[in-house]
Amino acid sequence: MATLDARPIIASGQEPFDQIMEAVASLGESEEFVILAPFEPVPLEGVLSSQGFTFEAVDLGNGDWQVTFRR
């Protein structure tokens, strides 16, 4: 499993997409990818869905989300 907390990256004004895609590329066939974000990352859900991933999004409260992606 790989986990990326994108909240500090986004808070600093940067875009975490490259780090996300690097983490996803390093996954084994049955590994999960978990992202923490300050909003539901709907565009990312679409991108990874088109690559064969399913996802489960959980609202953690205070605007934070945890999304788990699985192949």
N, C-alpha and C positions, 0 to 999 in steps of 0.2 A: 504494500500500500504506500502511496505517496500522498503527502499532505502539503498544501501551500496556503499560507495565511496571506491573502492578498490585501488585507485591510491596511497594513502599514505602507505597502507599496503605493496603493491608491491615495492614501492620506498624504504621501509625499509628492503627489502630483504626477507620478509615473504610471505607465501602462504595464500590467503584469502579463500580457498575452504571450510574449516570448517565453517567459518562465513557465507559464502554464503548458505551452506546447512542448517544451523540453521535458517537463515532468511526465506528460502523457506519453511522449515518445519512448521514455525509459521504462514504461510499465511492462511487466510480463503479461502473458495472455489472460490470466485470471486475476490480476491485481486490480485494486480499486484506486481511484484518484479522488481525494477529498479537497475541496477548496472552501475557504472561509472568506466571505466578502461582505462589504457594507451595504449590499443590495443583492437582490436575486439576479444572478448573471444570465439573464435570458438569452442574449446573443451567444454566449459560450455554450449554453445548453443546446442551442441549434447547431452550432459548429460540431460539437462532439457527437451529437445524435446522428449527424450525417456521416460520421466516421464509425458508426456501429455501436455507440455507447447508449446505455439507458442511464437515467439519473433519478435521484431522489433529493428534492429540495426541502430543507427544514428551516422555518423561520425561528431564529434563536432569540428574537426580541431585540429591542433597541436598534432596529434596522439591520442587524447582522443576520447573515444566512450561512448555512452549511449545505453544500451540495456534494453528494457522493455519486461518482460516475463509475459504471461497470460495463464491461464488454459483454 
